[in-house]
Amino acid sequence: MFEFSYIVRNDSIVDIQPLEVSKKQVYEVIRFIDGLPVFFDEHFDRFLSSCALAGVSYGFDRELLAKLLVGLAQKNGVQSCNLKYLINVFEDSVDFYAGFIGSHYPSDEMYRKGVSVGLLYEERNNPNAKILNQGLRSRADAAIADGGYYEVALVNHQQKITEGSRSNLFFIDGAAAVLTAPLGDVLGGITRQVILEELQRLNLPFVERAVGVDELGELMGGFISGTSPSVLPIAQIAEHHLSLPIPIVEVISQCYQGRIAHDRASFRHKYL
C-alpha cells in the first residue's frame, strides 16, 4: 500500500512495514504539493466525521499530525505526492498509519481535451463516510479498465448519477447552471466543498441535485473534482459527448488553484 522508506505508525515515524488490512478501515487521502499538505484541516475534519459515522473512537491531535506528516515528507524526500492516513480497527486494537501512496495525475492533454466517463450501477451503503469498500473499488476498477475510461459515475436505483467511484461530479446544464448531487447522497469531497464555496463567492448559479441518466444528452458540459484531478473537464460520459472548453469550468479551475495557494500559506503560518 505505502511507498518510500518511512511511514507514520500511531505517533511516530518508523521504517516502512507490511500493513494488515482490517475489515473496518477509515481513511483519508490528502495531496502534498511542494512538501506541504493541501487542505489539511478540511481533510482532518472529514476524517473525524468518518470515524464518528463508523462508530470508531480514537484520540487524534491535529497539530501533532500536521507536524508528523510534514516530517514524513521531509524524511522521505517527497515534494508532490498523495498521502493516505487511516485507522485499522481490530477486535483488540486500533492503530493509526500514514504513508505516501502511488499517485497519478491527469496530463496537460487531459485538462485540454477532457476525459471519458462510464456508468456503473452501484450505490455506497454509507456515502458520507470514507470507509474502505473493496468490493465496490474492484468493480469500479474493472469497469474503468474494460471501457478505457478515466472514471466511472455511480448510478443509483433511481437512475440518478451521484458521484464518481473516487471523485465528485459536476455538470453544466443548458442554462449554464452548475449541477451536483446533494451532500447527503455522496462522499463530500474537499475539492467539491471548495468549489461550492467559490461558486457562492462568485455568485454563479448552482443547484445541488442529482442528474438523471436520461438527462445526459441535454447537458452542456461537466467536470470531475477530486484530490488528484482537481478540476478535470469531461469530454464524454457514456455515449454522450459534452462541449469543450466551457468558460465557467475554466473560471472554477482558476479559483480552485488560487485557494490551494492560499491554503498552503495558511498551513505554513499555522503549523510550522
N, C-alpha and C positions, 0 to 999 in steps of 0.2 A: 504493500500500500504506500508506504513512505519512501522517499528517495533522499539522497545525500547521506552524510555520515552521522548526523545527530538529530535527535528528536527531543520533545519535552514529555516527561512522564511525571504526572502529578505536579510537583512544584520545582522540578529540577531539569536541567538539560543533561541528557545522557547519550551514550552511544546508541545507534540505531539497533533495534532488536525485533524479532518476529512478534507480530501482534495477533493474538487470538480474537476473532470477531465474535462478539456475543450476539444472542438473539435479539436483545434490545440495545440499540445503539443510537444515541442522539448526537448529531454532529453539525458542524458549520464549516463552510468553505469561504475563505477570505483571500482577496488578491493583494499581493505585495507589488509595489512599484517603487523602484529605486530604494529598496531596503526598508520601506515603511508599509504598514497595512493600510488599506483603503476602507474607510467607513468602519473603523474598529468598534466604536461604541454601538452603532446600529446593529452590527453583527452580534456583538456580545448580548445586547438586549434580546435579540431574536433567539439566541441560544438559551438564555434563561427562560424565555417563554416556551420554547420547545420542551425544555426539561420539565416545566410545570405541567404542560399538557400531557406529557408522557408519564407523569407521576414519579419523576426521578428527583431525588434530593441530593445535592452535593454543594459544598461550600466553594464559592469562587471569589477571588479577589481581583477586581477589574484592573487595578494599577499593576499588580504583580504579573498578571497575564500579559499586559501590554509590554512590560519590560522583558519578560521571558521570550515573547515572540520576536521582538526586535533583536534580542541577544542570540536567538536561534538563527535568525537570518545572517547575522554577522559571523557566527561560528561556522555556518555552512557556506559562507561566501555568496549568499543569494541576494540578487537585486530585484528581479522581476519573475514572479512565480506565484502559483496558488498554494495556499496552506490550508490544511484540514485539521480542525481540532474536534475532539469527540470525547464522550464518556462511554465506556464499556460497562454494562450492568450485568453482573453475575449474581447468583444467589447469595454468595458470601462476600462480595466485594464490588466496589465501584471505582474504576480507575480513569484518570484523565490523560489523554495523549494529544500531542500536536506535532505535525511534521509537514514538510513540503511534499507535494504530490506532482505527478506528471501533468503538465499544463499545456493546453493547445488553444491558441488564439486565432481568430479569423485573419485571413490575409488581407492586404490592401485591396486586392481584386474583389474579394467577397464584400467588402464595405462599399465598393463602387457599383458592382453588378447585382448584389443581393444573393440570397441563398434559397434553396428549396426546402420545403417543409412538408412532411407527410402527415397522415392522420392515424392515430392509434386509439381504438375504442376501449379506453381504460379509465378508471377513476381511482383517486387516492382515498384510502379509508379515513385518514386524518390529515387533510390537506394543509392545515395551519401549522403542523409540527414537522420539523426537519428530522424525520426518523428514517433510518435505513430500511428500504423496501427492495430487497434484492430481486424478488420476482418481477416487479414492475420494471426495474432497471434493466434486467436481462431481456425482457420482451421489447422494451424500447430500443435497446442497442441492436437487437436482431432486426427490427423494422427499419432502423436507420441504415444498417448495412445492406439489407435486401433492396431497399428503394434508392440507395445512393443519396439520402437526404442529409442535410446538416442537422436537422432536429425533427422530432415528431410532436404534433399537437395532440393533447389528450382530449377525447370526446366523451362526454358523459351519457347517461341513459336517456337524457332529454335531447340528445343530438346537438348539444351545445359545446363549443370549444372553451375549455377552461384555462389551460396553461400548457407550456411545453414540458417535456419529460425532465428537463433540467434548466428550465428558463420560464420567464413570463412572456406573454404575447400581447401585442398591441396592434390594433387595426385602425385604418383611416376610412371613414365612410364617405359617401358621395358629397356630403356637406362639409367635408374636411374636419369633422369632429373625430377625436381620438376615442377609441373604444377599448376597454379591457375588462376582463371578468372581475366581479366583485371580490373583495378580500376574503370573504367567508368561503369562497369556492376554490381558493388557490393557496399555495405556499407563497406568502407575501415576500417576494424578493426585495433585497435592499435597493437594487437598481430600480425596480418598479416603484418603490416608495419615493426615491429621489426624483424620478421622472414625474410622478404625480405632483410632487411639491413644486417642481419647476413649471409644469403646466398651469398650476394655480397661480404662481407668482407672475407668469406672463399673461394671465387672463386668456389662455387658449381653451377652446371648448373641449371637454372630455366627459365621457359617460362611463360609469362602471357597470357594464352589463356584458354578459357572455354572448358572443356571436354564434348564430346557428350555422350548421354545415350548409343549410340551404341558402344562406346569405353570402357565401364566399364569392359568388360570381358578381355581386353588386359592389364589392369593396374597391376602393381606390388604391389602397396600399396597406402595408403592415411592417412591423419590425419585431425582432426578438430582443429581450433585455435579460441581462444576467451578469454574473461576476466575470466570466471570461469574455463573452461577446460585447459587453457594454450595450451599445445601441446598434443593432445589426439589421439592415433592411432585408425584407423578404421579397424575393423575385417571383416565387411560385409557391402556392400551397395546394396540395393535391393536384388537380388538373387545371387549377385557376392561376392565370398569370396576373401579377399586380404591377402597378405603374412604378417606374423609377426614372429619375430621382423625384422625391417629394420634398418641397421646401420645409414643411413643418417637421419632417423627420431629421433633416439636416440641422434645424434650429435646436431640436431636442438633444441631438448628439453633442452639439457645441456647448450647450448649457450643462450637460452631464459632465463633460470634460472639465468645465470650469469648477463644478462642485468637487470633483476629485482633487484638483489643485488646492482648493480652499480647505478641504478636509485634511490633506496631508500636512499643511501648515499648522492647522489646529492641533493635530495629533502631536506634532513635534513640540509645540508650546506646552501642551497639557501633560505629556508623559515623559519627555526626555529632558 
